[in-house]
Each structure stands twice: as C-alpha cells, then as structure tokens.
Amino acid sequence: MLKKINIQTNDHDEMVEITDEVQQFVSRQKVLNGAVIIYCPHTTAGITINENADPDVKRDMLRRFDEVYPWEHSLDRHLEGNTAAHLKASTVGASQHIIIEEGKLVLGTWQGIYFCEFDGPRQRICYFKIIA
C-alpha cells in the first residue's frame, strides 16, 4: 500500500520529524518484516535520518547547510533564486529505506526520520511504501 501524507512547513528551513507517522503506518499495515520507503517528490526538500533527542542537532544541521550553501550567491543563475534549496535537497536525498522487524522500525536509540524543508514555508507531500 502507498500512503501519502501532507506536511505543512512553517519556516524557510525546517526539519519535521515524521517517525511516529511512519511507525503508525507500518503498524496499521500489520507487516511484521520487510522495509518501508519514505519518499519526497520535491526538488527543494528531502528525507533524512538523524538524532531526535537533542533539538540542537537540527538547528546545527540547518545552520551548517546555510554555511555550505548560502541562499544568495553572485554566480547562481536559477531564475527562481532557490539554488541553495536544490543543493541542500540533493545533499540530503529524496528517500530513505528503513527495515521493519517484528512490526517495528529498526532505528537506533537516538534516530528519527525527518522531512527536510529547504524552501518554505510550503504545503508538501511525502509518500510511504512498504516492501514486505
């Protein structure tokens, strides 16, 4: 089954944790073993897995992305002016695969799944697909 979720982002750059939504989807499908794919169909947003215990990690990551990919660069030619968002999204990637074992996501103790917004705020979508 394919699940589509809507995500309203509120900031220009933002990491929205979606771990619970993914686990709820897996639980409702009653799949004990397999994998789930989390996919972002946007060119200025992405999906990552990282620490979910300390909110400073998200802040630090977004700050460092801005340092590496500044929003304004004199040589950027993209007419929309969001080249940095495209670079950040390509760095993070459009999808993640997570193992399902005994109906649970196999994640590390401090890991969470994040939808990463790099050109917001926007109304976004994300897809989940289980491979049993």
C-alpha positions in Angstrom: 0.0 0.0 0.0 1.1 3.5 -0.8 0.4 6.2 1.8 0.5 9.9 1.0 0.8 12.4 3.8 0.5 16.2 3.8 3.1 18.3 5.6 2.7 22.0 6.2 6.1 23.5 6.9 6.3 26.8 8.8 9.9 28.0 8.2 12.2 28.7 5.3 14.5 25.8 6.5 13.0 23.2 8.8 13.3 19.6 9.8 9.9 18.0 10.6 10.1 14.7 12.5 7.8 12.1 10.9 9.0 8.9 12.7 5.7 8.4 14.6 3.6 8.7 11.4 5.8 6.1 9.6 5.6 3.7 12.6 1.8 4.2 12.7 1.5 3.4 9.0 3.7 0.2 9.5 1.5 -0.9 12.4 -1.8 -0.4 10.6 -0.5 -2.5 7.7 0.3 -5.3 10.0 3.6 -6.1 8.3 5.9 -7.9 10.6 9.1 -8.0 8.4 10.2 -6.0 5.4 11.1 -2.4 4.8 9.5 0.9 4.4 10.5 3.5 1.8 9.9 7.2 2.7 10.0 9.3 -0.4 9.9 13.1 -1.0 8.7 14.1 -4.5 10.0 17.7 -4.2 13.3 19.2 -5.6 13.8 21.6 -2.7 13.0 19.2 0.2 14.3 15.8 1.3 14.3 13.0 3.8 17.0 12.1 6.3 17.5 10.1 9.4 19.4 11.7 12.3 19.3 12.3 16.0 15.9 13.1 17.6 16.9 13.5 21.2 18.7 16.9 21.2 17.0 19.7 19.2 20.3 21.5 18.8 21.3 18.8 16.2 18.5 20.0 13.9 19.5 23.7 14.5 23.2 22.9 13.9 22.5 21.0 10.7 20.3 23.7 9.2 22.9 26.4 10.2 25.7 24.4 8.6 23.7 23.8 5.4 23.3 27.6 5.2 27.1 28.0 5.6 27.9 25.5 2.8 25.0 26.6 0.6 24.3 30.3 1.2 20.9 31.5 -0.1 22.4 34.2 -2.2 25.5 33.6 -4.4 26.6 36.0 -7.1 27.2 33.2 -9.6 23.8 31.4 -9.2 21.7 31.6 -12.4 18.5 29.8 -11.5 15.7 32.4 -12.1 13.7 31.3 -9.0 16.6 32.2 -6.8 16.5 29.0 -4.8 19.6 27.2 -6.0 20.7 26.7 -2.3 17.4 24.8 -1.7 18.1 22.5 -4.6 21.7 21.8 -3.4 20.5 21.1 0.2 17.8 18.7 -1.1 20.3 16.9 -3.3 22.7 16.6 -0.4 20.1 15.1 2.0 18.4 12.9 -0.7 14.9 12.2 -1.7 14.3 9.0 0.2 15.2 6.6 3.0 14.7 2.9 3.4 14.1 1.5 6.9 14.0 -2.2 7.9 10.9 -3.5 9.6 11.4 -6.3 12.1 8.5 -7.7 14.2 6.3 -4.8 13.2 8.7 -2.1 14.4 11.0 0.3 12.6 14.7 -0.7 13.1 16.2 2.6 14.1 19.0 3.4 16.5 18.2 4.7 20.0 18.5 8.3 19.1 17.4 8.2 15.5 14.4 9.8 14.0 13.1 10.3 10.4 12.9 13.8 9.2 11.2 15.7 6.3 13.6 18.4 5.5 12.2 21.7 4.1 14.7 24.0 2.3 12.4 26.4 0.5 9.4 27.0 2.8 7.1 27.6 4.2 5.1 25.4 1.9 2.4 22.7 1.8 4.3 19.5 0.9 3.6 15.8 0.4 5.5 12.7 1.3 4.9 9.0 0.4 5.4 5.8 2.5 5.6 2.4 0.8 6.1 -1.0 2.5 8.0 -3.7 0.8 7.1 -7.0 2.6 
